[in-house]
Amino acid sequence: MVAEVGKWWVKNSMNIDNFLNPLIIFWIELALCVSVVVVVLIGVFLAYRRLEYMERLLNKCSLVVFHSRFWGNSARGRMMRLSAITVAVLQPKRNFKRGVIDWQQVQEFPRGLKNLFRGMLLVGVVFFAFGTYFWLYK
């Protein structure tokens, strides 16, 4: 009986065709698309509800101040301002070397928002990587 189960396991689970079966690929693609939609909705929420709060927390960072003055309150401007805040928070060492952020303010930025930005970036990178893979190999 154990030998039969072992043969079944090798036959059904160790086959690459089972892993690349169209149903599994469909679910992976669906999960990626849903996660990207969620990230876009979170970005829109942050841009319209929390942007001014985050800009106040980073009011000594010339990167954030410049972008808040340069881009207006249009949808594109708000997303660009949110992107500037994301860059300031997620790349503090590089921006500190350039002299465009205040180190103390970036360190005091709320950890939850930092983690939210990291998660959004991770979903974007994974979506781009899988999208490239599926686009190139189909």
Phi, psi and omega in degrees: 000317179296321179296322179293319178295319178298317178296319178297317182298313180295319182294320188261336186249338183266016182260129181295334179295329177290325180287322182263024179294143185303329179292318179293318178298320177301314181293324176295314180295321178296317179297320178295317180295318178295319180294325177291321177298318178297317179296319179295318178296320177297318178298318178295318178300312180297322182292329183259341183246332187239003186296312181297322177299314180292324177292325175295324179292335182242039186287349176262358180274117183294332177298313182288318181296317179299313182292328179290331177277322186288312181270138182277210180258017176289170180299315179296318180297318179294321178292324177293321177295320176295322178295321178296320177295318179299315179296319180297323184278321186274343178233062186291321183295314180296317181288330177293320177297325178284342179080028183251002177227160172262116186302318183296317180294322179293323179291330180273358178299140185303132183299323180298318178291322176300314180295325177296317177297318178297318179295319178297319179294319179298315179297320178297317180293316179296317178299315180296317181295312179291323177298318177296317180299310182292327179290320183284328187255015176257000000 
